[in-house]
């Protein structure tokens, strides 16, 4: 069977809202030329997350962030503000901070503290916290021809949102607030800045960065990949584009389970007794997703539903009692929940794809997050990172660091291991001459489609196209 002939132009946001059928080429996943083009057209032009603000709490704290061929230094200045610079000396191009490739099990980033100046290890040129050159050996040899503009570090835009540090290498970029748009406004209600790392892990994985992030952009795969979860809940879903970003939500077919919370993780399980099924669903998710995507407080409160509510309790009554109990339990240990209006909770859904390479599955007191980056020039490899955030009582957050972890169930939990089992073989399968191109679900996989729609706007190629008879 031949590949379908495509329309001449890419799709619009209105096409996505109308859930029209589309496909897109596989070049973005497989082509080394495309990966090389991303180095100029994508990564230097976008706002991208570096780290959490809590990683640079004190004046003089600094770290490196690498993506593609770029290396950036982010510094907390003595006045408490953040600065970011390209990690390169303007003299001969040596990196100011040596950053070896992110080899498996070795270097995730380079960081330190108490930094007042950066000194180039080649010839000793020295730069202050604002990137100004404050020392050049034998400066007279240039006969007065050097200017401060020639000899300072190249500055990078830096800003914060939700407790994250973001950078953008484009001097003409829009503000981070504008970049985040409605997605940022909705997630602000969850006060992600009040959360801290529970764990954080990374791996070098044999697939393209887009293949990796797509594995976490939709729940449509649950029925085929995480079959054990079907005993506990229904996983029918929807997704919706929000310009650059997009959201996925659980879609409720049964009216008796409809409530503002049902779109996200705090929802009733499958079964005749919602007191039992809600607990079983939340416990199974928590334990098999590496003790994330929920909290111990929520699991414990759900375990008491059968004892605290009558057999006649409805799903809505179970959810209301469960959340009220967990909120009270958390308050007793010093964790205060943000007040989130029901209409925001409903719109917030299950998880946000923050374009292009982040996904945040959020709750009132927790978040399970993913980030991916290219690995060198190889379109068949990526740096895959996942981490859990949670609200902890003041001073009780665990001390964490990035840990390299081979993609096994023992390291990541059975759910993530099952996701890993797909990613490598999606990458390989797309190379088949028998593959006619993706056919994403327009209702449930709109986040995936939106990834490519926006990617094409930056790259100038690869736009999703309407299938025949869809215009």
ChimeraX attribute file (.defattr): number of C-alpha atoms within 10 A of each C-alpha:
attribute: neighborCount
match mode: 1-to-1
recipient: residues
	/A:1	5
	/A:2	7
	/A:3	9
	/A:4	11
	/A:5	10
	/A:6	16
	/A:7	16
	/A:8	8
	/A:9	10
	/A:10	18
	/A:11	21
	/A:12	14
	/A:13	14
	/A:14	10
	/A:15	16
	/A:16	21
	/A:17	14
	/A:18	11
	/A:19	17
	/A:20	18
	/A:21	21
	/A:22	25
	/A:23	21
	/A:24	22
	/A:25	17
	/A:26	16
	/A:27	16
	/A:28	23
	/A:29	19
	/A:30	20
	/A:31	16
	/A:32	15
	/A:33	13
	/A:34	18
	/A:35	23
	/A:36	16
	/A:37	13
	/A:38	20
	/A:39	17
	/A:40	14
	/A:41	16
	/A:42	17
	/A:43	22
	/A:44	20
	/A:45	18
	/A:46	20
	/A:47	25
	/A:48	23
	/A:49	20
	/A:50	20
	/A:51	18
	/A:52	19
	/A:53	19
	/A:54	15
	/A:55	17
	/A:56	22
	/A:57	13
	/A:58	17
	/A:59	18
	/A:60	20
	/A:61	21
	/A:62	23
	/A:63	20
	/A:64	23
	/A:65	21
	/A:66	21
	/A:67	18
	/A:68	17
	/A:69	14
	/A:70	14
	/A:71	20
	/A:72	24
	/A:73	22
	/A:74	26
	/A:75	28
	/A:76	23
	/A:77	21
	/A:78	15
	/A:79	9
	/A:80	14
	/A:81	11
	/A:82	23
	/A:83	20
	/A:84	28
	/A:85	23
	/A:86	21
	/A:87	24
	/A:88	20
	/A:89	26
	/A:90	18
	/A:91	15
	/A:92	10
	/A:93	11
	/A:94	15
	/A:95	17
	/A:96	23
	/A:97	20
	/A:98	14
	/A:99	16
	/A:100	12
	/A:101	13
	/A:102	16
	/A:103	13
	/A:104	15
	/A:105	13
	/A:106	11
	/A:107	14
	/A:108	23
	/A:109	15
	/A:110	15
	/A:111	16
	/A:112	12
	/A:113	15
	/A:114	13
	/A:115	16
	/A:116	16
	/A:117	16
	/A:118	18
	/A:119	18
	/A:120	21
	/A:121	14
	/A:122	13
	/A:123	13
	/A:124	14
	/A:125	19
	/A:126	22
	/A:127	22
	/A:128	17
	/A:129	19
	/A:130	17
	/A:131	19
	/A:132	16
	/A:133	23
	/A:134	15
	/A:135	14
	/A:136	14
	/A:137	10
	/A:138	7
	/A:139	11
	/A:140	10
	/A:141	9
	/A:142	8
	/A:143	7
	/A:144	8
	/A:145	9
	/A:146	12
	/A:147	9
	/A:148	10
	/A:149	10
	/A:150	12
	/A:151	20
	/A:152	20
	/A:153	24
	/A:154	18
	/A:155	19
	/A:156	18
	/A:157	19
	/A:158	23
	/A:159	18
	/A:160	18
	/A:161	19
	/A:162	17
	/A:163	16
	/A:164	17
	/A:165	21
	/A:166	21
	/A:167	26
	/A:168	24
	/A:169	22
	/A:170	15
	/A:171	11
	/A:172	9
	/A:173	14
	/A:174	12
	/A:175	13
	/A:176	20
	/A:177	14
	/A:178	10
	/A:179	18
	/A:180	20
	/A:181	14
	/A:182	16
	/A:183	21
	/A:184	18
	/A:185	13
	/A:186	17
	/A:187	20
	/A:188	14
	/A:189	17
	/A:190	24
	/A:191	20
	/A:192	22
	/A:193	17
	/A:194	18
	/A:195	21
	/A:196	24
	/A:197	22
	/A:198	21
	/A:199	20
	/A:200	19
	/A:201	21
	/A:202	23
	/A:203	21
	/A:204	22
	/A:205	22
	/A:206	22
	/A:207	27
	/A:208	28
	/A:209	25
	/A:210	22
	/A:211	24
	/A:212	29
	/A:213	24
	/A:214	18
	/A:215	18
	/A:216	22
	/A:217	27
	/A:218	26
	/A:219	22
	/A:220	20
	/A:221	17
	/A:222	18
	/A:223	14
	/A:224	9
	/A:225	15
	/A:226	15
	/A:227	10
	/A:228	13
	/A:229	18
	/A:230	15
	/A:231	14
	/A:232	21
	/A:233	18
	/A:234	19
	/A:235	17
	/A:236	16
	/A:237	20
	/A:238	24
	/A:239	29
	/A:240	24
	/A:241	21
	/A:242	18
	/A:243	16
	/A:244	20
	/A:245	24
	/A:246	24
	/A:247	26
	/A:248	29
	/A:249	25
	/A:250	24
	/A:251	18
	/A:252	17
	/A:253	11
	/A:254	7
	/A:255	7
	/A:256	10
	/A:257	19
	/A:258	16
	/A:259	17
	/A:260	19
	/A:261	24
	/A:262	21
	/A:263	23
	/A:264	21
	/A:265	21
	/A:266	22
	/A:267	25
	/A:268	29
	/A:269	23
	/A:270	19
	/A:271	15
	/A:272	11
	/A:273	17
	/A:274	26
	/A:275	29
	/A:276	21
	/A:277	24
	/A:278	26
	/A:279	25
	/A:280	23
	/A:281	25
	/A:282	26
	/A:283	21
	/A:284	16
	/A:285	19
	/A:286	19
	/A:287	17
	/A:288	18
	/A:289	19
	/A:290	20
	/A:291	19
	/A:292	23
	/A:293	24
	/A:294	27
	/A:295	20
	/A:296	15
	/A:297	17
	/A:298	22
	/A:299	22
	/A:300	17
	/A:301	20
	/A:302	27
	/A:303	20
	/A:304	15
	/A:305	23
	/A:306	17
	/A:307	9
	/A:308	14
	/A:309	15
	/A:310	11
	/A:311	14
	/A:312	10
	/A:313	16
	/A:314	18
	/A:315	23
	/A:316	19
	/A:317	13
	/A:318	25
	/A:319	24
	/A:320	13
	/A:321	18
	/A:322	25
	/A:323	16
	/A:324	13
	/A:325	19
	/A:326	20
	/A:327	20
	/A:328	16
	/A:329	17
	/A:330	19
	/A:331	13
	/A:332	11
	/A:333	11
	/A:334	13
	/A:335	18
	/A:336	18
	/A:337	16
	/A:338	13
	/A:339	10
	/A:340	15
	/A:341	10
	/A:342	12
	/A:343	10
	/A:344	16
	/A:345	22
	/A:346	17
	/A:347	17
	/A:348	25
	/A:349	27
	/A:350	26
	/A:351	27
	/A:352	28
	/A:353	29
	/A:354	23
	/A:355	22
	/A:356	24
	/A:357	18
	/A:358	21
	/A:359	25
	/A:360	22
	/A:361	24
	/A:362	25
	/A:363	24
	/A:364	21
	/A:365	25
	/A:366	25
	/A:367	27
	/A:368	25
	/A:369	22
	/A:370	23
	/A:371	22
	/A:372	25
	/A:373	23
	/A:374	25
	/A:375	26
	/A:376	17
	/A:377	18
	/A:378	17
	/A:379	24
	/A:380	22
	/A:381	21
	/A:382	23
	/A:383	24
	/A:384	23
	/A:385	23
	/A:386	20
	/A:387	19
	/A:388	25
	/A:389	26
	/A:390	25
	/A:391	25
	/A:392	21
	/A:393	14
	/A:394	9
	/A:395	6
	/A:396	9
	/A:397	15
	/A:398	11
	/A:399	9
	/A:400	13
	/A:401	13
	/A:402	15
	/A:403	16
	/A:404	19
	/A:405	17
	/A:406	17
	/A:407	21
	/A:408	14
	/A:409	16
	/A:410	11
	/A:411	14
	/A:412	21
	/A:413	18
	/A:414	17
	/A:415	20
	/A:416	20
	/A:417	18
	/A:418	17
	/A:419	18
	/A:420	20
	/A:421	14
	/A:422	15
	/A:423	22
	/A:424	18
	/A:425	13
	/A:426	15
	/A:427	22
	/A:428	13
	/A:429	12
	/A:430	18
	/A:431	13
	/A:432	9
	/A:433	7
	/A:434	11
	/A:435	12
	/A:436	16
	/A:437	14
	/A:438	14
	/A:439	13
	/A:440	16
	/A:441	19
	/A:442	21
	/A:443	19
	/A:444	23
	/A:445	24
	/A:446	23
	/A:447	32
	/A:448	24
	/A:449	27
	/A:450	28
	/A:451	25
	/A:452	23
	/A:453	24
	/A:454	19
	/A:455	22
	/A:456	17
	/A:457	14
	/A:458	16
	/A:459	17
	/A:460	10
	/A:461	16
	/A:462	20
	/A:463	23
	/A:464	26
	/A:465	24
	/A:466	22
	/A:467	17
	/A:468	12
	/A:469	9
	/A:470	12
	/A:471	11
